[in-house]
Every structure is written in C-alpha cells, then in structure tokens.
Amino acid sequence: MTARTQPHKRNTHHDIQDIALRLFVERGYEHTSMREIAEELHITKAALYYHFKTKEDILVTISAGLGGPVDELIAWGREQPRTLETKRELLRRYSEVLKGATPLFQIMQENQAALRALSIGRTLNDRVSTLSALMYEPDAPLRAQVRISDALLSVHFGAVSLHAIQGDPEEKRQALLESALETLESAAVAGL
C-alpha cells in the first residue's frame, strides 16, 4: 500500500481529549465517567485506560496543550521592557491565546469545587499569577494596580462569561479586549 492509499490512521489519544473536553463541558467534570468517554469513542475502558489512567490525566493533558501558548507568552513578556505598550501587547496576546482555551476555562469555572484539589487548578493559577506579575509595577499607586488587575481579569474571565451574550464570538472577544485596553489606559492616567 502506498501512502496515498493507506486508510486514515486514528489518533486515539487526541480523540480521547476531544471527546472528554466536549463531555466535560456538556455534563460537567464530576458527572462524566471514564466509561462514558470510552462509550462515546466506541472503545473499551481498557483501551481508554491504556492512554489515560484517570479523568484528571485527560484534563491535565488538555490543559498542558492549551497552556503551552500561555507559557510562551510569559517567556516573551519576561524579555520585554515594562512599558505600557508591552502591557497592551500582553493583553492582546493573552486574549488571542484564550480564544482556543474557552472550553477549558468553562470547565474550570463550572466545576470549581471538584477541581479545587487537582493539580490543574494550581497550574492555571500559577500561570495567571505569573502573567499578572508582568503587568504590575511594585511602586505604582494602588489605584493603577487595581485597574491593571481589572484589565487582565476582564480578558481572563471574559473568555468564559461572554458565552452567555448573543453575538459573533470574535466580535465579543474584540469588544472585551477593547474594554480591557481602555481600562489599562486608565491605569496609565492613574499613575502606571
């Protein structure tokens, strides 16, 4: 058989993540079992366990894939001067990164009690804290720091909360980013 006539090879590892993510969003993390994930994929539980031992393992793998771009953004931000333009760019890039991570943040938001003790929650918190540290100036007035926090959290939580608002997802994301950038600009006026 040549490469052109070979049947499409299934990427079970990736399929598991896609199905699990969909089920976690639809049913909730706590209310989705490994058996249900296996059934959706038309594989045995043993085959599922070959790839992932627990639901947490699946969620951690999904998070790692979506978290990589945030880690790259943090690395970029550490190399930049701490200017207003850098902070604007951090917000823009973070907004772009979150575009693909909305389902994960929705799971995190809606399943806080179940996920509180899992490593994924701590990892996400560490990433957001590190990104926050790149935005703040230790000697800035409190009012400026609060506005910077507002801008960052607006982009962060807006990725999840905007699903309740009607409209085009990209238009909503752009409107949210515009609002966050205006808040950041007000921080500069307040003494950034």
Backbone bond lengths (Angstrom), bond angles and torsions (degrees), N, CA, C in turn:
res aa  C-N    CA-C-N  psi(-1)  N-CA   C-N-CA  omega(-1)  CA-C   N-CA-C  phi
1 M - - - 1.450 - - 1.520 110.51 -
2 T 1.295 118.61 135.03 1.459 121.52 176.44 1.509 109.17 -86.82
3 A 1.320 114.39 168.70 1.467 119.19 -179.54 1.525 111.40 -60.73
4 R 1.326 117.08 -29.11 1.458 120.39 -177.50 1.530 112.44 -76.13
5 T 1.338 117.28 -23.96 1.455 118.53 -176.40 1.518 113.20 -105.10
6 Q 1.326 117.92 -0.33 1.452 120.06 178.18 1.520 109.71 -70.17
7 P 1.327 116.61 141.24 1.464 118.25 177.23 1.529 109.94 -66.03
8 H 1.318 114.60 154.24 1.464 120.48 178.92 1.529 109.60 -61.41
9 K 1.306 116.19 123.42 1.460 120.79 179.00 1.528 109.16 -82.53
10 R 1.285 115.72 129.67 1.460 122.52 -178.33 1.521 109.60 -77.50
11 N 1.319 116.59 135.19 1.456 122.07 174.85 1.527 107.17 -99.36
12 T 1.318 115.86 87.07 1.461 121.86 -173.69 1.516 111.75 -60.26
13 H 1.317 116.89 -41.03 1.467 121.02 -179.19 1.535 109.78 -57.26
14 H 1.310 116.71 -47.62 1.461 122.03 179.78 1.529 110.91 -68.11
15 D 1.338 116.85 -41.18 1.465 120.71 178.71 1.528 111.28 -60.45
16 I 1.320 116.04 -40.57 1.468 120.37 178.62 1.525 110.08 -60.13
17 Q 1.318 116.39 -45.78 1.465 119.76 -179.97 1.526 111.38 -62.38
18 D 1.331 117.07 -43.32 1.469 120.48 -179.71 1.522 111.89 -62.46
19 I 1.336 115.93 -47.29 1.472 120.25 -178.91 1.531 110.28 -66.40
20 A 1.324 116.60 -44.34 1.466 119.79 -179.78 1.525 110.58 -61.66
21 L 1.317 117.54 -43.85 1.461 120.75 179.44 1.522 109.91 -59.50
22 R 1.312 117.00 -46.19 1.468 120.35 179.14 1.532 110.91 -60.96
23 L 1.327 117.38 -45.50 1.468 120.55 -179.31 1.531 111.75 -67.32
24 F 1.322 117.37 -38.96 1.462 120.53 178.12 1.531 110.31 -61.94
25 V 1.335 116.95 -38.57 1.468 120.40 178.61 1.524 110.05 -70.72
26 E 1.329 117.22 -45.76 1.467 120.76 -176.21 1.523 113.30 -70.36
27 R 1.334 116.98 -44.18 1.466 121.11 -171.51 1.521 113.86 -107.66
28 G 1.302 116.42 -17.91 1.452 120.94 -173.21 1.516 110.22 97.69
29 Y 1.308 115.95 149.70 1.468 121.55 -178.57 1.523 110.97 -61.08
30 E 1.335 116.04 -48.65 1.464 120.85 -177.34 1.524 113.15 -63.94
31 H 1.322 116.56 -30.12 1.465 121.02 -174.17 1.526 113.26 -96.45
32 T 1.309 116.86 12.33 1.464 121.41 176.81 1.521 108.02 -114.46
33 S 1.309 116.20 126.02 1.465 120.32 -179.10 1.526 110.74 -102.61
34 M 1.314 114.74 161.82 1.461 120.22 175.27 1.539 109.43 -61.95
35 R 1.314 117.09 -35.63 1.466 121.28 178.46 1.529 110.20 -60.95
36 E 1.341 117.28 -43.92 1.466 120.69 -179.49 1.533 111.25 -65.23
37 I 1.314 116.30 -38.42 1.469 119.40 177.21 1.524 109.69 -62.87
38 A 1.328 116.68 -45.83 1.467 120.94 178.99 1.530 111.02 -60.88
39 E 1.326 116.66 -43.39 1.470 120.36 179.86 1.523 111.62 -61.97
40 E 1.332 117.30 -42.08 1.466 121.07 178.98 1.529 111.32 -61.33
41 L 1.313 116.11 -32.91 1.465 121.56 -179.03 1.525 112.75 -87.61
42 H 1.323 116.29 -8.81 1.472 121.72 -176.14 1.528 110.90 59.94
43 I 1.339 114.04 43.91 1.465 120.64 174.39 1.527 107.95 -128.13
44 T 1.311 116.22 166.50 1.466 120.08 178.12 1.522 109.87 -78.88
45 K 1.332 115.15 159.21 1.468 118.73 174.48 1.523 110.09 -60.59
46 A 1.329 117.54 -35.99 1.470 121.07 178.91 1.533 110.31 -60.99
47 A 1.322 116.70 -40.66 1.467 120.03 178.36 1.532 110.29 -65.81
48 L 1.320 116.38 -39.07 1.466 120.05 177.66 1.522 110.56 -64.30
49 Y 1.343 116.19 -45.02 1.462 120.63 -179.77 1.531 112.25 -66.08
50 Y 1.299 117.50 -22.42 1.464 121.24 175.33 1.532 109.40 -62.35
51 H 1.333 116.43 -37.20 1.468 121.73 -177.78 1.528 112.64 -89.82
52 F 1.321 116.59 -40.59 1.462 121.71 -177.06 1.516 109.46 -140.55
53 K 1.315 116.52 131.68 1.468 120.42 -179.60 1.520 113.29 -80.60
54 T 1.358 116.17 -29.73 1.466 120.51 -176.57 1.529 110.65 -142.98
55 K 1.332 115.22 166.20 1.465 120.06 173.55 1.523 109.82 -62.65
56 E 1.333 116.19 -37.00 1.467 119.13 179.10 1.519 110.70 -60.61
57 D 1.330 117.64 -40.11 1.468 120.40 177.73 1.527 111.20 -58.88
58 I 1.336 115.90 -40.70 1.466 119.57 178.45 1.522 109.76 -64.17
59 L 1.324 116.73 -47.84 1.458 121.33 -177.73 1.527 111.53 -64.34
60 V 1.326 117.28 -38.82 1.466 121.12 178.34 1.531 110.15 -63.92
61 T 1.328 117.03 -40.54 1.465 120.65 178.85 1.526 110.83 -65.87
62 I 1.318 116.65 -42.69 1.466 120.29 176.47 1.522 109.75 -60.34
63 S 1.322 116.26 -46.47 1.462 121.46 -179.24 1.522 111.84 -62.40
64 A 1.319 116.59 -40.68 1.467 119.93 179.87 1.519 110.62 -62.33
65 G 1.320 116.38 -41.09 1.461 119.94 178.38 1.513 112.05 -64.51
66 L 1.313 116.68 -40.78 1.459 120.80 179.69 1.529 111.50 -80.31
67 G 1.345 116.49 -24.57 1.464 120.52 -178.67 1.519 113.65 -80.13
68 G 1.325 116.65 -21.03 1.463 120.17 -179.97 1.529 112.94 -53.93
69 P 1.347 117.83 -47.74 1.467 118.77 178.04 1.539 113.35 -62.08
70 V 1.337 117.49 -32.09 1.468 119.89 176.53 1.525 109.35 -67.73
71 D 1.330 116.44 -41.43 1.468 119.88 177.57 1.528 111.02 -62.03
72 E 1.336 116.89 -39.17 1.466 120.86 176.63 1.528 111.07 -64.41
73 L 1.332 116.36 -40.12 1.462 120.99 177.93 1.522 110.65 -63.18
74 I 1.317 116.99 -42.64 1.465 121.15 178.73 1.530 110.15 -62.36
75 A 1.323 116.45 -44.01 1.472 120.32 178.51 1.526 110.19 -60.81
76 W 1.328 116.38 -43.18 1.468 120.30 177.72 1.531 109.92 -61.20
77 G 1.333 116.76 -47.78 1.460 121.44 -177.44 1.521 113.25 -60.74
78 R 1.319 116.79 -34.60 1.464 120.75 179.15 1.527 112.12 -65.96
79 E 1.320 116.45 -25.06 1.472 121.16 -178.39 1.528 113.02 -89.51
80 Q 1.319 117.38 -5.58 1.465 121.52 -174.42 1.525 111.27 -97.98
81 P 1.340 115.73 154.81 1.472 118.49 173.54 1.522 109.13 -67.17
82 R 1.296 116.55 150.86 1.473 120.82 -178.06 1.522 109.69 -85.08
83 T 1.323 114.27 72.33 1.461 120.89 -179.08 1.522 110.22 -111.52
84 L 1.317 114.91 167.98 1.462 120.06 176.91 1.528 109.73 -61.63
85 E 1.321 117.74 -39.58 1.468 120.12 179.64 1.531 111.33 -63.37
86 T 1.328 117.41 -39.16 1.464 120.23 176.97 1.529 109.95 -62.78
87 K 1.305 117.03 -41.07 1.464 120.52 179.88 1.526 111.01 -66.64
88 R 1.320 116.62 -37.79 1.466 119.99 174.90 1.529 109.91 -60.65
89 E 1.327 114.98 -46.05 1.467 119.75 -178.10 1.533 111.52 -66.29
90 L 1.322 117.27 -36.62 1.469 120.11 175.57 1.526 110.36 -60.05
91 L 1.333 117.33 -44.51 1.463 120.72 178.07 1.521 111.32 -63.60
92 R 1.331 117.18 -44.89 1.472 120.64 -179.97 1.529 110.72 -59.84
93 R 1.326 115.24 -49.27 1.462 119.58 -177.80 1.527 111.87 -67.39
94 Y 1.312 117.18 -37.28 1.459 120.26 178.72 1.531 109.55 -64.78
95 S 1.315 117.07 -41.69 1.457 121.61 177.24 1.526 110.20 -58.75
96 E 1.308 116.39 -43.01 1.468 121.45 179.56 1.532 111.07 -64.40
97 V 1.334 116.37 -43.65 1.467 121.32 179.37 1.527 110.55 -61.60
98 L 1.308 116.84 -42.17 1.462 121.11 -176.66 1.522 112.97 -67.77
99 K 1.319 116.13 -20.01 1.464 120.19 179.90 1.535 110.66 -54.47
100 G 1.328 116.54 -41.18 1.451 120.01 -179.60 1.516 114.22 -86.56
101 A 1.315 116.78 -9.54 1.468 120.26 -175.28 1.523 113.38 -104.76
102 T 1.308 118.21 5.79 1.459 121.02 -175.90 1.528 113.00 -54.57
103 P 1.343 120.38 -44.54 1.469 118.03 179.48 1.537 113.16 -60.17
104 L 1.335 116.68 -38.36 1.459 119.52 179.08 1.525 110.71 -64.43
105 F 1.326 117.40 -43.98 1.459 120.41 179.30 1.526 111.07 -66.24
106 Q 1.326 117.09 -33.47 1.459 120.37 176.29 1.524 109.91 -63.95
107 I 1.322 116.93 -43.34 1.468 120.87 177.53 1.518 109.74 -60.89
108 M 1.334 116.36 -45.91 1.465 120.86 -178.68 1.529 110.65 -61.28
109 Q 1.330 116.20 -43.79 1.457 120.98 -177.31 1.526 111.47 -66.76
110 E 1.323 116.96 -44.24 1.460 120.75 -173.40 1.524 113.77 -84.00
111 N 1.330 117.45 -10.20 1.465 121.15 -177.26 1.523 111.11 -125.93
112 Q 1.313 116.70 34.77 1.462 121.26 -174.74 1.517 112.90 -55.43
113 A 1.311 117.69 -45.77 1.464 119.96 -177.19 1.523 111.31 -62.37
114 A 1.312 117.27 -43.53 1.469 121.18 -178.00 1.524 111.95 -70.65
115 L 1.317 117.04 -31.94 1.466 120.71 -173.73 1.524 113.73 -96.18
116 R 1.319 116.93 -6.94 1.459 121.46 -174.76 1.525 112.71 -52.69
117 A 1.312 117.78 -41.75 1.466 121.19 -175.20 1.528 113.15 -88.08
118 L 1.329 118.33 -6.65 1.461 120.45 -176.94 1.522 111.37 -81.52
119 S 1.302 116.18 154.21 1.460 121.36 -178.47 1.524 112.76 -63.01
120 I 1.320 117.63 -27.55 1.460 120.46 -178.22 1.527 111.55 -61.37
121 G 1.323 117.16 -39.03 1.459 120.98 178.70 1.517 111.90 -63.47
122 R 1.318 116.23 -42.83 1.468 120.00 178.45 1.526 111.07 -66.16
123 T 1.320 117.21 -40.35 1.469 121.23 -179.70 1.518 110.34 -63.74
124 L 1.325 116.85 -45.85 1.460 120.76 178.61 1.525 110.23 -61.62
125 N 1.317 116.88 -44.84 1.466 121.25 178.90 1.529 110.89 -60.14
126 D 1.332 117.09 -42.38 1.469 120.95 178.53 1.523 111.47 -61.76
127 R 1.323 116.81 -41.12 1.468 120.11 179.53 1.526 110.71 -63.80
128 V 1.324 116.35 -46.54 1.467 120.01 -179.34 1.530 110.30 -64.87
129 S 1.326 117.55 -39.81 1.470 120.80 178.30 1.524 111.35 -63.25
130 T 1.318 116.49 -41.24 1.466 120.40 179.40 1.521 110.53 -66.26
131 L 1.325 116.48 -43.00 1.458 120.05 177.20 1.527 110.34 -62.63
132 S 1.312 116.75 -40.75 1.469 121.13 177.65 1.521 111.19 -59.41
133 A 1.318 116.35 -43.13 1.469 120.70 -178.96 1.525 111.13 -60.34
134 L 1.318 117.53 -30.59 1.465 120.73 178.40 1.530 111.58 -73.02
135 M 1.305 116.85 -18.76 1.459 121.14 -177.06 1.532 112.56 -91.05
136 Y 1.331 117.07 -27.47 1.464 120.60 -172.79 1.518 112.54 -89.52
137 E 1.309 114.17 152.02 1.461 123.04 169.29 1.518 106.21 -113.85
138 P 1.337 117.92 121.18 1.471 120.39 -174.54 1.528 114.54 -56.15
139 D 1.318 116.74 -31.41 1.467 118.95 -177.12 1.526 113.11 -97.16
140 A 1.337 117.24 6.19 1.466 120.08 179.00 1.520 109.91 -70.13
141 P 1.310 117.38 149.32 1.463 120.39 176.92 1.534 110.73 -59.56
142 L 1.309 115.35 150.82 1.459 121.33 -178.91 1.528 111.33 -54.22
143 R 1.295 117.41 -41.94 1.472 121.69 -178.70 1.529 110.97 -59.57
144 A 1.311 117.17 -40.61 1.463 120.98 178.14 1.526 110.65 -67.72
145 Q 1.317 117.01 -41.82 1.465 120.30 179.89 1.529 111.69 -64.81
146 V 1.326 116.70 -37.81 1.468 120.37 177.85 1.522 110.14 -64.26
147 R 1.308 118.00 -40.71 1.470 120.81 180.00 1.531 111.11 -67.99
148 I 1.312 116.70 -36.89 1.466 119.68 175.88 1.531 108.96 -63.61
149 S 1.315 116.55 -43.25 1.462 121.11 177.04 1.524 110.57 -60.10
150 D 1.335 116.57 -44.07 1.468 120.93 177.55 1.525 110.89 -57.52
151 A 1.316 116.87 -45.60 1.466 121.13 -177.77 1.525 110.87 -62.77
152 L 1.324 116.87 -47.82 1.460 120.99 -178.37 1.533 111.20 -65.45
153 L 1.328 117.00 -46.30 1.460 120.10 -179.11 1.526 111.96 -68.34
154 S 1.310 116.39 -29.33 1.455 119.98 176.12 1.526 110.05 -62.49
155 V 1.322 116.91 -46.12 1.464 120.60 177.50 1.521 109.84 -65.42
156 H 1.331 116.51 -44.37 1.464 121.63 -175.84 1.535 112.04 -63.60
157 F 1.322 117.24 -57.15 1.460 120.42 -176.54 1.521 112.64 -79.56
158 G 1.314 116.18 -24.18 1.463 119.31 177.40 1.511 112.61 -61.68
159 A 1.338 116.54 -30.20 1.462 120.45 179.17 1.525 110.71 -58.55
160 V 1.324 116.53 -29.98 1.471 121.14 -179.80 1.523 111.06 -93.55
161 S 1.319 116.76 -44.81 1.464 119.65 -171.07 1.522 114.19 -73.35
162 L 1.320 118.07 -20.87 1.461 119.52 -177.67 1.521 113.96 -72.21
163 H 1.333 117.29 -12.39 1.474 117.88 179.98 1.526 111.88 -63.98
164 A 1.327 117.22 -19.98 1.465 120.89 179.27 1.529 112.68 -81.39
165 I 1.329 116.84 -12.15 1.467 121.36 -178.84 1.529 108.63 -96.67
166 Q 1.316 116.24 134.16 1.467 121.01 178.52 1.528 110.14 -67.66
167 G 1.311 115.99 146.83 1.457 120.27 174.16 1.510 113.01 134.74
168 D 1.306 114.49 173.22 1.458 122.46 179.56 1.527 109.51 -67.01
169 P 1.339 118.17 128.95 1.469 120.76 -177.70 1.528 113.57 -56.65
170 E 1.314 117.49 -39.37 1.471 119.69 -179.27 1.525 110.88 -70.05
171 E 1.320 117.31 -38.95 1.468 120.03 177.24 1.527 110.78 -64.09
172 K 1.333 116.34 -40.04 1.469 120.24 178.35 1.533 110.08 -64.88
173 R 1.333 116.94 -42.40 1.459 120.33 -179.95 1.530 110.31 -63.57
174 Q 1.325 116.86 -42.40 1.462 120.94 179.68 1.534 111.18 -65.12
175 A 1.321 117.08 -40.28 1.469 120.69 178.19 1.528 110.33 -64.45
176 L 1.318 116.42 -42.25 1.464 120.85 177.98 1.527 110.38 -62.64
177 L 1.317 116.80 -45.11 1.462 120.72 178.85 1.521 110.70 -61.79
178 E 1.315 117.16 -42.84 1.461 120.91 178.59 1.529 110.82 -59.39
179 S 1.316 116.44 -43.41 1.461 120.94 177.86 1.532 111.15 -63.03
180 A 1.344 116.32 -43.61 1.466 120.59 179.33 1.527 110.91 -63.59
181 L 1.328 116.85 -39.68 1.471 119.83 178.82 1.526 111.12 -66.87
182 E 1.329 117.75 -35.92 1.468 120.71 175.46 1.521 110.47 -64.18
183 T 1.316 116.52 -39.91 1.476 120.29 177.33 1.520 110.35 -64.87
184 L 1.329 116.94 -41.24 1.458 120.69 176.38 1.516 111.12 -61.34
185 E 1.324 117.05 -41.62 1.475 120.86 177.44 1.513 110.88 -61.25
186 S 1.343 117.12 -37.36 1.466 120.04 178.98 1.532 110.46 -68.07
187 A 1.333 116.79 -26.07 1.473 119.75 175.19 1.524 109.97 -67.30
188 A 1.325 115.57 -36.99 1.469 119.29 179.04 1.537 109.49 -64.13
189 V 1.321 116.53 -40.17 1.466 120.12 178.24 1.521 109.92 -65.86
190 A 1.346 117.00 -33.81 1.458 121.87 -178.06 1.526 112.63 -78.89
191 G 1.323 116.33 -1.17 1.463 117.98 175.23 1.504 115.88 114.55
192 L 1.320 117.55 31.28 1.475 122.23 -179.69 1.505 112.88 -52.51
